[in-house]
Amino acid sequence: MNNKSILASAQLWTGNTDTVTEKIHSALQTLFCPNNSCGSCTSCRNIQYHEHYATMWLEPEKSTYTVEQLDMVFEKISLQLDDNEHFFFIIQRADALGQTCSNKLLKPIEEPPPGYHFILATEHKHRLLTTIKSRCLEFSFSSTNEHPSYSALLNLLTSPRQISPVEFLQELDKAKLNEYESGDLLEQFYSFLSKQYLHNATQETQKKLAVVEQAMLKTPMPGSSSLFWKNLLLSL
């Protein structure tokens, strides 16, 4: 990541939320800090606390963004910036934009007024509209965390032996997955099945792929991950 990249008009940053947020902080500090991203000056601290004058951080009020939330964006971009001035909209959990808000953002993302930049951050790239993704310069980041909270569940799901419902439910209870971890686990399981199907196109794998594809269309709401996985296990 360099200053030229961060100045792209539309960017899609994918990966673990904490990792991506840290990377965004670092990139913005590199751009705005007068002391080479020192981390301690007023500019760096304001970026860290999402209070920098040249940024607007957004996140969904509930499970999805509302059109009203985007009014702030359109109000801001109606103002002309000075030459060489830059302003960044950081849309956290961009996968929660939904179709209405995504469509509303298409034009400003594709042709923002001079000096304005959009950074869309998400753990779940597949949930974004293709029309949004196609307009963005993409950056993908891996977390140093190997997801120990659900590694045992992933091992059970990808094991060649029959999944033991009792064992799976025991590990599910231990993991205490939230909705974001569930989405990540689902994506990894889908990726595994897709590769398996390419090498050995069995009806069983095809059925599992269909089940997981349907599940990915309606991932769990907050607090419902355990029930989500119990129902998915019954469908496999």
C-alpha positions as a Markdown table, in Angstrom:
| # | Residue | x | y | z |
|---|---|---|---|---|
| 1 | Met | 0.0 | 0.0 | 0.0 |
| 2 | Asn | 1.3 | 3.5 | -0.9 |
| 3 | Asn | 0.1 | 7.0 | -1.2 |
| 4 | Lys | -0.8 | 6.5 | -4.8 |
| 5 | Ser | -3.0 | 3.5 | -4.0 |
| 6 | Ile | -4.8 | 5.2 | -1.1 |
| 7 | Leu | -5.7 | 8.0 | -3.5 |
| 8 | Ala | -7.7 | 5.7 | -5.8 |
| 9 | Ser | -11.2 | 7.1 | -6.0 |
| 10 | Ala | -12.9 | 3.8 | -5.0 |
| 11 | Gln | -11.2 | 1.0 | -3.0 |
| 12 | Leu | -12.4 | -2.3 | -1.6 |
| 13 | Trp | -10.5 | -3.5 | 1.4 |
| 14 | Thr | -11.3 | -7.1 | 2.4 |
| 15 | Gly | -10.2 | -9.2 | 5.4 |
| 16 | Asn | -10.6 | -9.5 | 9.1 |
| 17 | Thr | -12.3 | -6.4 | 10.5 |
| 18 | Asp | -9.6 | -5.5 | 13.0 |
| 19 | Thr | -6.8 | -6.1 | 10.5 |
| 20 | Val | -8.5 | -4.0 | 7.8 |
| 21 | Thr | -9.2 | -1.2 | 10.2 |
| 22 | Glu | -5.6 | -1.1 | 11.3 |
| 23 | Lys | -4.4 | -1.1 | 7.7 |
| 24 | Ile | -6.7 | 1.8 | 6.9 |
| 25 | His | -5.5 | 3.8 | 9.9 |
| 26 | Ser | -1.9 | 3.2 | 8.9 |
| 27 | Ala | -2.5 | 4.2 | 5.3 |
| 28 | Leu | -4.3 | 7.4 | 6.3 |
| 29 | Gln | -1.6 | 8.3 | 8.8 |
| 30 | Thr | 1.0 | 7.8 | 6.2 |
| 31 | Leu | -0.8 | 10.3 | 4.0 |
| 32 | Phe | -1.8 | 12.9 | 6.5 |
| 33 | Cys | 0.9 | 12.8 | 9.2 |
| 34 | Pro | 3.5 | 15.6 | 8.9 |
| 35 | Asn | 6.0 | 13.4 | 10.8 |
| 36 | Asn | 6.1 | 10.2 | 8.7 |
| 37 | Ser | 3.2 | 8.4 | 10.4 |
| 38 | Cys | 4.5 | 8.9 | 13.9 |
| 39 | Gly | 1.4 | 7.6 | 15.6 |
| 40 | Ser | 1.4 | 10.2 | 18.3 |
| 41 | Cys | 0.7 | 13.6 | 16.7 |
| 42 | Thr | -2.8 | 15.1 | 16.7 |
| 43 | Ser | -3.4 | 14.0 | 13.1 |
| 44 | Cys | -2.5 | 10.4 | 13.8 |
| 45 | Arg | -4.5 | 10.3 | 17.0 |
| 46 | Asn | -7.6 | 11.8 | 15.2 |
| 47 | Ile | -7.3 | 9.2 | 12.5 |
| 48 | Gln | -7.1 | 6.4 | 15.1 |
| 49 | Tyr | -10.2 | 7.7 | 16.9 |
| 50 | His | -12.1 | 8.3 | 13.6 |
| 51 | Glu | -12.2 | 12.1 | 14.2 |
| 52 | His | -9.9 | 13.4 | 11.5 |
| 53 | Tyr | -11.3 | 16.4 | 9.6 |
| 54 | Ala | -10.6 | 14.7 | 6.3 |
| 55 | Thr | -12.5 | 11.4 | 7.0 |
| 56 | Met | -16.0 | 10.3 | 7.6 |
| 57 | Trp | -16.4 | 6.8 | 9.0 |
| 58 | Leu | -19.8 | 5.1 | 8.5 |
| 59 | Glu | -21.2 | 1.8 | 9.9 |
| 60 | Pro | -24.7 | 0.4 | 9.7 |
| 61 | Glu | -27.1 | 1.5 | 12.4 |
| 62 | Lys | -28.5 | -2.0 | 12.8 |
| 63 | Ser | -28.1 | -4.9 | 10.5 |
| 64 | Thr | -28.0 | -2.8 | 7.3 |
| 65 | Tyr | -27.3 | 0.7 | 6.1 |
| 66 | Thr | -30.2 | 3.1 | 5.6 |
| 67 | Val | -30.6 | 5.6 | 2.8 |
| 68 | Glu | -30.8 | 8.3 | 5.5 |
| 69 | Gln | -27.2 | 7.4 | 6.5 |
| 70 | Leu | -26.0 | 8.1 | 3.0 |
| 71 | Asp | -27.5 | 11.6 | 3.0 |
| 72 | Met | -24.4 | 12.7 | 5.0 |
| 73 | Val | -22.2 | 11.5 | 2.1 |
| 74 | Phe | -24.1 | 13.3 | -0.6 |
| 75 | Glu | -24.3 | 16.5 | 1.5 |
| 76 | Lys | -20.5 | 16.4 | 1.9 |
| 77 | Ile | -19.6 | 15.7 | -1.7 |
| 78 | Ser | -21.8 | 18.6 | -2.8 |
| 79 | Leu | -19.0 | 20.8 | -1.4 |
| 80 | Gln | -16.1 | 21.5 | -3.7 |
| 81 | Leu | -12.7 | 20.8 | -2.2 |
| 82 | Asp | -9.6 | 23.0 | -2.6 |
| 83 | Asp | -6.9 | 21.9 | -5.0 |
| 84 | Asn | -4.8 | 19.1 | -3.6 |
| 85 | Glu | -7.3 | 18.6 | -0.8 |
| 86 | His | -8.5 | 15.0 | -0.1 |
| 87 | Phe | -11.5 | 13.6 | 1.9 |
| 88 | Phe | -12.2 | 9.9 | 2.6 |
| 89 | Phe | -15.4 | 8.1 | 3.3 |
| 90 | Ile | -14.7 | 4.8 | 5.1 |
| 91 | Ile | -17.7 | 2.5 | 4.8 |
| 92 | Gln | -17.3 | -0.2 | 7.4 |
| 93 | Arg | -19.1 | -3.5 | 6.9 |
| 94 | Ala | -19.8 | -2.6 | 3.3 |
| 95 | Asp | -21.5 | -5.9 | 2.9 |
| 96 | Ala | -24.4 | -4.4 | 4.9 |
| 97 | Leu | -25.2 | -1.8 | 2.3 |
| 98 | Gly | -28.0 | -3.8 | 0.7 |
| 99 | Gln | -29.2 | -3.3 | -2.9 |
| 100 | Thr | -30.9 | 0.1 | -2.4 |
| 101 | Cys | -27.9 | 1.8 | -0.7 |
| 102 | Ser | -25.4 | 0.1 | -3.1 |
| 103 | Asn | -27.3 | 1.4 | -6.1 |
| 104 | Lys | -27.4 | 4.9 | -4.6 |
| 105 | Leu | -23.6 | 4.9 | -4.2 |
| 106 | Leu | -22.8 | 3.6 | -7.7 |
| 107 | Lys | -22.4 | 7.0 | -9.4 |
| 108 | Pro | -20.4 | 8.8 | -6.7 |
| 109 | Ile | -18.1 | 5.7 | -6.4 |
| 110 | Glu | -17.5 | 5.6 | -10.1 |
| 111 | Glu | -17.2 | 9.4 | -10.6 |
| 112 | Pro | -16.6 | 11.1 | -7.3 |
| 113 | Pro | -16.0 | 14.9 | -7.3 |
| 114 | Pro | -12.3 | 15.8 | -7.4 |
| 115 | Gly | -10.5 | 15.0 | -4.1 |
| 116 | Tyr | -13.1 | 12.6 | -2.7 |
| 117 | His | -12.3 | 8.9 | -2.1 |
| 118 | Phe | -14.4 | 5.9 | -1.0 |
| 119 | Ile | -12.9 | 3.0 | 1.0 |
| 120 | Leu | -15.3 | 0.1 | 1.4 |
| 121 | Ala | -14.2 | -2.4 | 4.1 |
| 122 | Thr | -15.7 | -5.9 | 4.5 |
| 123 | Glu | -15.0 | -9.4 | 5.7 |
| 124 | His | -17.6 | -10.8 | 3.2 |
| 125 | Lys | -16.8 | -9.6 | -0.3 |
| 126 | His | -19.3 | -12.0 | -1.9 |
| 127 | Arg | -22.2 | -10.1 | -0.4 |
| 128 | Leu | -21.4 | -6.9 | -2.3 |
| 129 | Leu | -23.1 | -6.2 | -5.6 |
| 130 | Thr | -20.9 | -7.0 | -8.6 |
| 131 | Thr | -21.5 | -3.5 | -9.9 |
| 132 | Ile | -19.9 | -2.1 | -6.7 |
| 133 | Lys | -16.9 | -4.5 | -6.7 |
| 134 | Ser | -16.2 | -3.8 | -10.4 |
| 135 | Arg | -15.7 | -0.1 | -9.7 |
| 136 | Cys | -13.2 | -0.6 | -6.9 |
| 137 | Leu | -9.5 | -1.1 | -6.6 |
| 138 | Glu | -9.2 | -4.1 | -4.3 |
| 139 | Phe | -6.9 | -4.8 | -1.4 |
| 140 | Ser | -7.0 | -8.1 | 0.5 |
| 141 | Phe | -5.5 | -8.6 | 3.9 |
| 142 | Ser | -4.9 | -11.8 | 5.9 |
| 143 | Ser | -5.1 | -11.8 | 9.7 |
| 144 | Thr | -2.2 | -13.2 | 11.7 |
| 145 | Asn | -4.9 | -14.9 | 13.8 |
| 146 | Glu | -5.6 | -18.5 | 12.6 |
| 147 | His | -9.1 | -18.3 | 13.9 |
| 148 | Pro | -8.7 | -20.8 | 16.8 |
| 149 | Ser | -12.3 | -20.1 | 17.8 |
| 150 | Tyr | -13.6 | -22.2 | 14.9 |
| 151 | Ser | -10.7 | -24.1 | 13.5 |
| 152 | Ala | -12.1 | -27.3 | 15.1 |
| 153 | Leu | -15.4 | -26.7 | 13.4 |
| 154 | Leu | -13.7 | -26.2 | 10.0 |
| 155 | Asn | -11.7 | -29.4 | 10.5 |
| 156 | Leu | -15.0 | -31.3 | 11.2 |
| 157 | Leu | -16.7 | -29.8 | 8.2 |
| 158 | Thr | -13.8 | -30.7 | 5.8 |
| 159 | Ser | -13.0 | -34.1 | 7.3 |
| 160 | Pro | -13.4 | -37.0 | 4.9 |
| 161 | Arg | -15.3 | -39.0 | 7.5 |
| 162 | Gln | -19.0 | -38.5 | 8.3 |
| 163 | Ile | -19.7 | -35.5 | 10.4 |
| 164 | Ser | -20.7 | -36.5 | 14.0 |
| 165 | Pro | -23.6 | -34.3 | 15.0 |
| 166 | Val | -22.8 | -34.7 | 18.7 |
| 167 | Glu | -19.1 | -33.8 | 18.2 |
| 168 | Phe | -20.0 | -30.8 | 15.9 |
| 169 | Leu | -22.5 | -29.4 | 18.4 |
| 170 | Gln | -20.0 | -29.7 | 21.2 |
| 171 | Glu | -17.4 | -27.7 | 19.3 |
| 172 | Leu | -20.1 | -25.3 | 18.2 |
| 173 | Asp | -20.9 | -24.6 | 21.9 |
| 174 | Lys | -17.3 | -24.1 | 22.7 |
| 175 | Ala | -16.6 | -21.7 | 19.8 |
| 176 | Lys | -19.5 | -19.3 | 20.6 |
| 177 | Leu | -19.3 | -17.9 | 17.0 |
| 178 | Asn | -20.6 | -14.4 | 16.3 |
| 179 | Glu | -22.3 | -13.6 | 12.9 |
| 180 | Tyr | -19.0 | -12.4 | 11.3 |
| 181 | Glu | -17.1 | -15.5 | 12.3 |
| 182 | Ser | -20.0 | -17.6 | 11.0 |
| 183 | Gly | -19.8 | -15.9 | 7.6 |
| 184 | Asp | -16.1 | -16.4 | 7.5 |
| 185 | Leu | -16.4 | -20.1 | 8.4 |
| 186 | Leu | -19.1 | -20.5 | 5.8 |
| 187 | Glu | -16.9 | -18.9 | 3.1 |
| 188 | Gln | -14.0 | -21.3 | 3.9 |
| 189 | Phe | -16.3 | -24.3 | 3.9 |
| 190 | Tyr | -17.7 | -23.2 | 0.5 |
| 191 | Ser | -14.2 | -22.7 | -0.9 |
| 192 | Phe | -13.3 | -26.2 | 0.3 |
| 193 | Leu | -16.4 | -27.8 | -1.3 |
| 194 | Ser | -15.8 | -25.9 | -4.6 |
| 195 | Lys | -12.2 | -27.2 | -4.9 |
| 196 | Gln | -13.4 | -30.7 | -3.9 |
| 197 | Tyr | -16.1 | -30.6 | -6.6 |
| 198 | Leu | -13.6 | -29.6 | -9.3 |
| 199 | His | -11.5 | -32.6 | -8.5 |
| 200 | Asn | -14.3 | -35.1 | -7.9 |
| 201 | Ala | -17.8 | -34.0 | -9.1 |
| 202 | Thr | -20.0 | -36.2 | -6.9 |
| 203 | Gln | -23.7 | -35.7 | -6.3 |
| 204 | Glu | -23.0 | -35.5 | -2.6 |
| 205 | Thr | -20.6 | -32.6 | -3.0 |
| 206 | Gln | -22.9 | -30.9 | -5.4 |
| 207 | Lys | -25.8 | -31.2 | -2.9 |
| 208 | Lys | -23.6 | -29.7 | -0.1 |
| 209 | Leu | -22.6 | -26.8 | -2.4 |
| 210 | Ala | -26.2 | -26.0 | -3.1 |
| 211 | Val | -27.0 | -26.1 | 0.6 |
| 212 | Val | -24.1 | -23.8 | 1.5 |
| 213 | Glu | -24.9 | -21.4 | -1.4 |
| 214 | Gln | -28.4 | -21.0 | -0.1 |
| 215 | Ala | -27.1 | -20.4 | 3.4 |
| 216 | Met | -24.7 | -17.7 | 2.1 |
| 217 | Leu | -27.7 | -15.8 | 0.9 |
| 218 | Lys | -29.1 | -15.5 | 4.4 |
| 219 | Thr | -26.3 | -15.5 | 6.9 |
| 220 | Pro | -27.1 | -15.4 | 10.6 |
| 221 | Met | -28.3 | -12.3 | 12.4 |
| 222 | Pro | -26.6 | -11.2 | 15.7 |
| 223 | Gly | -27.2 | -13.9 | 18.3 |
| 224 | Ser | -28.4 | -16.6 | 16.0 |
| 225 | Ser | -25.2 | -18.3 | 14.8 |
| 226 | Ser | -25.7 | -21.4 | 16.9 |
| 227 | Leu | -29.2 | -22.0 | 15.5 |
| 228 | Phe | -27.9 | -21.2 | 12.0 |
| 229 | Trp | -25.2 | -23.9 | 12.1 |
| 230 | Lys | -27.6 | -26.5 | 13.7 |
| 231 | Asn | -30.0 | -26.0 | 10.8 |
| 232 | Leu | -27.2 | -26.1 | 8.3 |
| 233 | Leu | -25.9 | -29.4 | 9.7 |
| 234 | Leu | -29.3 | -31.0 | 9.4 |
| 235 | Ser | -29.5 | -29.9 | 5.7 |
| 236 | Leu | -26.1 | -31.3 | 4.7 |
